[in-house]
Amino acid sequence: MTIGVYVPGASALHRASPGVKLIGLAAFAVCLSLTTNLALLAALAVGLLLVWGSADLGWQRLISSLTLLKWILVVMFVFQFLSGGLLAATELMLTICALVSAAALVSFTTRTDDMLETLQYAFSAFARFGLNPNTVAFALVFVIRLVPFVATVGREAIEARLARGGGRNPIPALVPMVIRLMRETDTLSEALVARGFARP
């Protein structure tokens, strides 16, 4: 299953169980959503950066994950600034960046299969109510993986263009990036069928 962007490592976060990391991600997201104080948001962001640094992932991966959202962040910042002021806009940007970074951190330190199995087990208790654990597990994993995965593909496409002397303009890199994403989608579809997601 190649949609995963797992980076092998020996850090404590790599060794932690997928369940603990997913619970931590959920708790972090709740804290971000409930916190409206800029100082507390900044403290949560600093804490996240410390955890990221301990995972030996390198800062380029974090930057790439956030760069993918730069235009969305700009639009949201302008809208929030016009409607709520500078403080509200800053809080929104910090919240979104921290949440995306946390999801990327879990994604980079957890194998896709391990994450799927953990979520399938967690939601299996709700199967009696008509909930499909496989479908829910995949949906959650896909959301967590999406941003860092697309960022990784985009970075690799740009780096390949630079290696060929094509310059830093990202626009020409969109074509190989889209082709790569389409190939990964086909591979993902095959993996889903093999896991039984297409079965009634």
N, C-alpha and C positions, 0 to 999 in steps of 0.2 A: 504494500500500500504506500505509494510514493508521495501522497499529499502531505505526509508528515514532514516536519523540518527538524526532527530530533537531532541534537548535537551531542554525540557521546562525550561523557565526562565522568569524573570521579568525585565531584563535589557532594556535599551533604544534600543539596537539593536534588541532584540526580539520583541519589540513593533513597530518597524519601519515597514512600508509597504514593501511587497516583491518587488514591483516595484522600490522603492528607493534603496533597497539593491542590486538589480540586475544592476541598472544603476551605482551604486557606484562600483560594481565589474568590470563592463565593463570599466569604467573610470580608475580604478586602473590598469587594465590590459594594457590599452593604454599607461598610464604613464610609466609603467614598460618597455614596448616595445620601447618607444621613448627615454628612459633615458640610456645613455651610460657612465655616470659619476658614479664612485663607491660611492662617498660621497652622491649623490642624491639617489642612490639605497638604501644605508644604511639608509638614512633618511626615505624613504618610508617604509622600513622594520620595523624600530623602531615605526613609526606611526601605522602600522598594529598590532604590538605587544601590543601597548597601547590600541587599540580598542579591541583586543582579551581579554586582562585583564579585561576590563570593562564589558565584556559579561558574566563573571563568569562561564566560561566553564571548567576551569582547564587546566593546561599546559600539562597534560598527553595526552589529545586528540590531541593537536597540534603535540607533539612528535610522536605519533602513525601515524598520517597522513603523516609525512615526512619520518619516518622509512621505510614505505612500499616502498619508492622510492630509498632507499639507494644505491642499486647496480646499478640502472639506473643512479643515480647522479654520482657515482664513474666513470662509463664508460664515461659519457659525460664530466666530469671534466678532465679525462686523455686525451681524444681526443682533447678537446678545449685547454688544456695546451700545447700539442704537436704542435698544429696548430697555436695557437695565443698567447701563453704565459700565465703566472700566472694571470695577471690582467684580461685578457679576460675570463679565466676559472672561476675566482672568481665572476666576474660580471654575468656570465651565471648561476652559482649555486645560487646566491642570487636572481636573477630574477625568476628562476623556483620555489625555495622554497617559495618566497613571493607570487607567483601566486597560488600555491597549497594551501598555508595557507589561502589566501583570499577566495578561493572557499570553503574550509572546514568551514571557519567562517560563510559564508552565508548559507551553508548547515546545520550547527548545530543550527542556529537561525531562520530557516524558515521551516515551514511545507511544505511537498511535494505537497499537494493538492493546497495550496495557491500559490506556485511557478508556478505550472502548469496552474492554472486559470489565473494568471497574464500574463504569456507568451502567452497563447492562445488568450487572449484579445488583446495583443499587436500585434500579427501577423494576427489577423482576417482581418485587412484592406488589406492584401495582398492576400486574398483568391480569389479575382477577377482575379488575374494573374496566377491562378492555383496552388498556394502554399497551402498546407494543414497545417493550424495552429496547429492542434493537434500533427501531426508528428514532426514538427519543435520544438514545445514546449517540447515534451517528450525528443527529442534528446538533447536539451540544458540542461534540468534538469538532465538527466542521466549522462551527462559529469560532471556536477557540483557535483553530488552525488557520483560518482564512487569511487574516491580515498578515501574520508573519510569513506565511507561505507565498502569497502574492508578492510581498516585499522581497523575499529571497529570489524569486524568479526574475523580478524586475532588476535587481542588483546584478544578477548573473548575466542578464541580457546586455546591460550597459557595460559591464566589465569586458564582455566578449567583444563589443563594438570598440572599446578603447584599445583592446589588444590588437585589433586589426587596423588601428590608426584612424578610426572614424570620428574622433572627437567626442566631446561630452554632451552633445545634444541628445536628450533622451527620446525624442520623437521617433527617429528611425529605428530605435530599439523596440518599439511597440509591436512591430510585425512578428519578430521572433518570439517576443514575450507572449503574444496571443497564441501563436502556434504551440508553444510549450504548454500553456495552460490548457489548450484543447486536448493535447496528448495526455496530460495528467488527468483530465476529466474522463477520457476513455478508459484509462487505467483504473481510475477510481470506480467507474461503473462496473468493470469486470470484477473488481474486488468485492463490491457490494453484492453482485450476483453470487459469487463464490461463498459469501457469508450468509446468503439466504434472504437478503433484504427484498428481493424481487418476488419472493414467494408469498402467497396469501397466508 
